[in-house]
Amino acid sequence: MVIPAFAVGRTQELLYLLRQLKATDAIHGHPNFPVYIDSPLAIETTEIYSRDMTEYYDEETMGLVNAGINPIKFPGLRVSVTSDQSKAINEDPSPKVIISASGMCEAGRIRHHLKHNLWRAENTILFVGYQAEGSLGRILIDGVQEVRLFGETIQVAARIASIAGISGHADRALMLEWLRGMTKKPIQVFTNHGEDTVCDEFARTITENLRIPAKAPYNGAIYDLTELSWDHTGNHVRLSALPEKTPTQRSQTVYNRLVTAGERLLSVIRRNKGGTNKDLAKFADQIIALCEKWDR
């Protein structure tokens, strides 16, 4: 089983649950299965969680600590720091769980593990977090039949599964409680970590429930922090998904990223208005050179 997971928060929550599974013998046939953490950042973060953090623990976790149990460490837990150690994981054919970053499979060691395991029908790729539109993780959940990794076409034969509810982020109620508890209320709140419709709805909720101005910025939006006003509201035109999964979907997604990058470049150009002639000339030369390279 390969689990793409963010290094901070998500990985440690998974370790907490895996320790419970092992402690209750919930996995039959492989009681001592190894669990690999293959992410240097996740390993360092896990060590921080293992220090004296009792003031952050809930009652259940404190019960484990008081009983002398480390809530996120257990027999069979192994770490992989070097690239050679990472490669060795896939050379071992025994059943195992591999937790690696990044959570949306866009970078990092997880892509190597997918290359070695996606085409094996006996394997499972388990997603435990939100997968943004256009990410490799989202494409796999949506049922793509093959992907390109490191210049190779990899068939997707492994079982693709997901578990909802495992998150290192506060939910709607907790974020509202956090804002409500501020002694000095914010002048303006921006919501930007989620789907467009969710960000819009949460911004409205903040304004209606807490009487705090809130807005979900779109690509290219410009907010003047000195004037406390919007100079540009951004591009509200939604990009339509392909009606059905086709081999060109990944190419379309990458092209959409390019368009978004172009819109961001335009907004950066606008923000540089009033800069020195030297800086603006240098900026212009760089853009012209980039255009000459790709204008084909």
Secondary structure, DSSP 8 states (H G I E B T S, - for coil): -EEE--TTTHHHHHHHHHHHHHHTT-SSS-TT--EEEE-HHHHHHHHHHTSS-GGG--HHHHHHHHTT--TT--TTEEE--SHHHHHHHHH--S--EEEES-TTSSSSTHHHHHHHHTT-TT-EEEE-S---TTSHHHHHHTT-SEEEETTEEEE--SEEEE-SS--SS--HHHHHHHHHT-SS--S-EE--SS-HHHHHHHHHHHHHHH---EE---TT-EEETTTTEEEE----------SS--TTHHHHHHHHHHHHHHHHHHHHHHHTTT--HHHHHHHHHHHHHHHHHH--
